Amino acid sequence: MTLSRLPTSVVGSRGLPGWVWLAREALEALWKDFTTDKELGAGVVDVKAFKAESAQDVAARIRMLLQSVPPAQLWINPDCGFWETPRWITQQKLRAMVEGTHLVRKELGG
């Protein structure tokens, strides 16, 4: 993998960091090596941050994953367990995860 470019994308007033694009390129490269019977469980909410993602944030992350992984092989998860995360923020994050997934499913016709 070459690091010839580090594209950015603006989400609201904040650009995405370069590591997001490097991770996407790595996912695309790795996914090509798997057979078609594999599935990917992708963490789309950060369990360590005390700021809840919006449904639109989650939907954008899912759309990015769908550029590399077919919908039938993609599982939507938090990025880890919530055991140390306070219940109040856990509920907000799970709600955003479900609502963001519903947004993308609607777009895909489901």
N, C-alpha and C positions, 0 to 999 in steps of 0.2 A: 504494500500500500504506500503510495507516495503522498506527501503532504504539500502538494503544490498550491493548494488554495484552502482557505478557511472561510467559507461563505457564512454570512449572517442573515438572519431573518428577523424582522421586527414584529414583536407581539406586544401590542399596546405601545408603551414608550420604551420598552426594554428589548434589546436585541438578544438573541439566543447566543450563549457562549460557544466558542469553537469546538469544545469537547462534544457537544450535542451532535454536530455534523460528523465528527470523527467516529462517534459511537454508531451513527447510522450507517456510515460506510463500512465499518467493521461488521455490523449485523448483516448487511447485504452480502458481503464476502463470505461470511460464515454460513449464512442460510443456503447459499448455492451448493455447499458441501454436504448438506443433509439430504437424506432421501425424502420423498414426498409424504411418507407416513409419519414424520415427526411433527410435533406441535410445540409452540412457544408460549410460555407463560411470561408475560411482560409486566413489570412493575410500572404503573402509570401515576402513582401518588407517592410522595416522599413521607415516610412515617416519622422521620426525625424533625421535620419542620413544623413549627407551631402556627403556620399559616395554611389555611385550607386552599387547595387548588379550586378553581371554578370548573363547572361542567365543560366550559369552552376550552380551558387548559387541557383537561383530560381528553376531550375529543380531538384536539390538535395533536396530542401525543399518539393517540390511536391512529389517526390518519397518517402520521409519519411512519408508524410501524407497518401499516397496510401497503406502503410503497415497496416493502420487502417481503412481507409474509401474507399469504392468502388468508382471507377472513375465517375460513373454516378451520384453519390451523392456529389461530391466535386466541389465547386466553388472557383476559384482563385481570390483573392482580395489583395489590399494593406492592411496593418494592421490597417489603419485608413484613414481619409480624408487628402487630400493634401493642405488644405486651408492655412496653414502656411509655406508650403514648397515652396522654390523658383522654378519658372517654369523650369529653366535649369536642375535642378536635378530631378524634377518630370518627365520630358520627358525621361530622361535616365532610371529612375526606371520603368516607364511604358513600355518602350521598352524592358527592361530586363524581365519584367513579361510576356509580350506577347511571346518573343522569347523562354524563359524557358518553357512556357506552350506548345509551338509548339514542342520543343525537346521531351518532355514527351509524347505528343500525337503521335508523330512518333514512339516512342518506343512501344506504346500500339497498334500500327497498325492503327492509325486514321489520 
